[in-house]
């Protein structure tokens, strides 16, 4: 049993040492920069939408002016035509910000586009 049990021309101890060296080499070769930037870009894309929702929600409860305050004022007055103006503007702002982050992601992480094609 132990170190003398043969595995072809190598012993069990030599195989364990070889596996340890390979694992260490892989750990040092993968610095995580690619995965880190992918996770960061996904987080930024999610954060843009959440930030927009958070800002409007805060304005709806606290502000006197702003898009959130307009939404509250027009919904209370049952002015549906005026209510949809800020809604459409916020939707356009969300699309524009999402596209801007996507373009920035394509520019900073071009390898991600090749992964999408697979």
PEVEN-V522158 format. One record per pair of residues at least 24 apart in sequence whose ideal C-beta (glycine too) atoms are under 10 Angstrom apart, sorted by sequence separation. I is the first residue (numbers start at 1). J is the second residue. D is the distance in whole Angstrom. If there is no record, write none. Layout:
i = <I	I>
j = <J	J>
d = <D	D>
//
This chain:
i = <67	56	56	56	55	53	56	52	52	52	53	52	48	49	52	48	51	52	49	48	49	48	45	48	49	45	48	47	48	46	45	44	45	42	45	41	44	45	41	44	41	42	41	40	41	38	41	37	40	41	40	42	37	38	41	37	38	37	38	34	37	34	38	34>
j = <93	86	87	90	90	90	93	90	91	93	94	94	93	94	97	94	97	98	97	97	98	98	97	100	101	98	101	101	102	101	101	101	102	101	104	101	104	105	102	105	104	105	105	105	106	105	108	105	108	109	109	112	108	109	112	109	111	111	112	109	112	111	115	112>
d = <9	9	10	6	10	9	10	7	10	7	9	6	10	6	7	8	9	10	8	5	7	6	9	8	10	7	6	9	10	10	5	6	7	10	10	8	8	7	9	8	8	9	4	9	10	9	7	9	9	6	9	10	7	6	8	5	9	10	6	8	9	7	9	9>
//
